[in-house]
Amino acid sequence: MRAQAILKCTECGMENYHTSRNKSIHQERMEVTKYCPKDRKHTLHKEKK
């Protein structure tokens, strides 16, 4: 089953990306390095609750 995930920047707190993940395979929250347009650099984005 795929679930929607919202990725939030750890530095500025902006919700920049929406993606999906398979909950049965990946049970922990996602942590991905993505580009933040507000900071103008690549930052760590974590999945929001």
C-alpha positions in Angstrom: 0.0 0.0 0.0 1.4 3.4 -1.0 1.0 6.4 1.3 1.3 10.1 0.6 4.3 11.7 2.3 5.0 15.4 2.7 8.7 16.4 3.0 9.6 19.3 5.3 12.9 21.2 5.3 14.8 20.8 8.6 16.4 24.3 8.3 13.6 26.7 7.3 10.5 24.5 8.0 9.0 24.9 4.5 6.9 22.0 3.1 8.5 21.7 -0.3 7.9 18.3 -1.7 5.0 15.7 -1.9 5.8 12.1 -2.7 4.6 8.6 -2.0 6.2 5.6 -0.3 5.4 2.0 0.3 4.5 1.6 4.0 4.9 -2.2 4.1 8.5 -2.1 2.9 9.7 1.2 4.5 8.2 1.6 7.9 10.4 4.4 9.2 10.1 8.0 8.1 11.9 9.3 5.0 15.0 11.5 5.2 16.2 12.8 1.8 18.5 15.6 0.7 16.6 17.9 -1.6 16.9 21.5 -2.9 15.2 24.1 -0.8 14.2 27.2 -2.9 14.0 29.4 0.2 17.5 28.6 1.4 18.8 28.2 -2.2 20.8 25.1 -1.3 20.4 21.4 -0.7 19.2 20.6 2.8 17.9 17.6 4.6 14.1 17.1 4.2 12.2 14.8 6.7 8.8 13.3 6.3 6.1 15.3 8.2 3.8 13.5 10.7 
